[in-house]
Amino acid sequence: MTVRVQSLLWVTAQFALVALLLLGSVPWHFGAVAVCLALAAVVLALWVFWHNPPGNFNIRPEPRSGARLVTSGPYRRVRHPMYVALLLGTAALVTAGSDVGLLWGLWALLVLVLHFKAALEERLLEERFPEYRDYRQHTGRFLPGLG
């Protein structure tokens, strides 16, 4: 299977799961936990954009031509902070929804999809940026200190 097809499959699965989480959590009942998770997601996403402008990264795991490797800001601690922001935001939806069991199951599938999408992205980044291998050794994928 080509990289392009793999990329398309992971992005499609990601968007499908986010859509299911959005639709499945309606009507929303935002309590304190959901609000805190949503705020954390927004703050992290803004911090990501401060250090990695939208023209530098790609929604697909394939690096854009002319992209530069960013290792500052949130990237100093985790390799995929935008995925973390997405997981925080969708966790807010889960806690705001009514069928929490089903929603946590969908959220767990999203974690799995993002894990495999990140693995593909990391392989491609390592091919593009030789220094990525060293960077990967010192940062967590989604959480600081966790591979």
C-alpha positions in Angstrom: 0.0 0.0 0.0 1.4 3.4 -1.0 2.1 6.1 1.5 -0.5 8.3 -0.1 -3.2 5.6 0.3 -2.1 5.0 4.0 -2.2 8.7 4.6 -5.7 9.0 3.1 -7.0 6.1 5.2 -5.7 7.5 8.5 -7.0 11.0 7.8 -10.4 9.6 6.8 -10.6 7.4 9.9 -9.6 10.4 12.0 -12.3 12.7 10.6 -15.0 9.9 10.7 -14.3 9.3 14.4 -14.3 13.1 15.2 -17.6 13.4 13.3 -19.1 10.4 15.3 -17.9 12.0 18.5 -19.4 15.3 17.6 -22.7 13.8 16.6 -22.8 11.2 19.3 -22.3 13.6 22.1 -25.3 15.9 21.3 -27.0 17.2 23.3 -24.0 18.6 25.1 -24.0 19.2 28.8 -20.7 21.0 29.5 -19.7 20.7 33.1 -16.5 21.9 34.7 -14.4 19.0 33.4 -15.6 19.4 29.8 -14.9 23.1 29.9 -11.4 22.6 31.3 -10.6 20.0 28.7 -11.9 22.3 25.9 -10.0 25.3 27.2 -6.8 23.2 27.4 -7.3 22.1 23.8 -7.8 25.6 22.6 -4.7 26.9 24.5 -2.5 24.1 23.3 -3.7 24.6 19.7 -3.0 28.3 19.8 0.5 27.6 21.3 1.1 25.1 18.4 0.1 27.8 15.8 2.4 30.3 17.5 5.4 28.0 16.9 4.2 26.1 13.8 2.1 28.2 11.4 -0.5 26.4 9.3 1.5 26.7 6.1 4.3 24.5 7.6 2.2 21.5 8.6 -0.2 19.2 6.8 -3.4 17.5 7.9 -2.0 14.4 6.1 1.0 12.7 7.7 3.1 13.6 4.7 5.4 16.6 5.2 4.8 19.5 2.9 7.5 20.4 0.4 9.5 23.2 1.9 8.4 22.3 5.4 10.8 23.0 8.3 11.2 20.9 11.4 9.8 22.6 14.5 11.2 21.7 17.9 10.3 24.7 20.0 7.3 25.6 22.1 5.1 22.6 22.7 7.2 20.5 20.3 10.0 20.7 22.9 8.1 18.2 25.0 5.9 16.3 22.6 6.2 15.5 18.9 2.5 15.8 18.1 0.9 18.5 20.2 -1.9 19.2 17.7 -3.0 15.6 18.0 -3.0 16.1 21.8 -5.1 19.2 21.4 -7.5 17.2 19.2 -7.7 14.5 21.9 -8.3 17.0 24.6 -11.1 18.7 22.6 -12.8 15.4 21.8 -12.4 14.2 25.4 -14.4 17.4 26.3 -17.1 16.2 23.9 -17.1 12.8 25.5 -17.5 14.2 29.0 -20.2 16.5 27.8 -22.2 13.8 26.0 -24.8 11.4 27.4 -23.7 8.0 26.2 -20.3 8.1 27.8 -19.4 4.5 27.4 -19.9 4.5 23.6 -18.1 7.9 23.4 -15.1 6.7 25.3 -14.9 3.7 23.0 -14.9 6.0 20.0 -12.3 8.2 21.7 -10.1 5.2 22.3 -10.3 4.3 18.6 -9.3 7.9 17.8 -6.2 7.5 20.0 -5.4 4.3 18.1 -5.8 6.0 14.7 -3.7 9.0 15.7 -1.0 6.6 17.1 -0.7 4.9 13.7 -1.0 8.1 11.8 1.8 9.6 13.9 3.9 6.5 13.3 3.6 7.0 9.6 4.3 10.7 9.9 7.4 10.1 12.0 8.8 7.6 9.5 8.3 10.2 6.8 9.8 13.0 8.9 12.8 10.9 9.7 13.4 10.4 5.9 13.1 14.2 5.3 15.0 15.5 8.4 18.0 13.4 9.5 17.9 15.2 12.9 14.4 14.0 13.6 15.8 10.7 14.9 17.7 12.5 17.7 14.7 14.7 18.4 12.4 11.7 18.7 14.7 10.2 21.3 14.2 13.1 23.6 10.4 13.8 23.2 7.3 11.9 23.8 4.8 11.1 21.0 1.7 12.5 22.8 2.9 12.9 26.4 6.3 14.1 27.7 8.5 11.2 28.6 6.3 8.5 26.9 7.8 7.3 23.6 
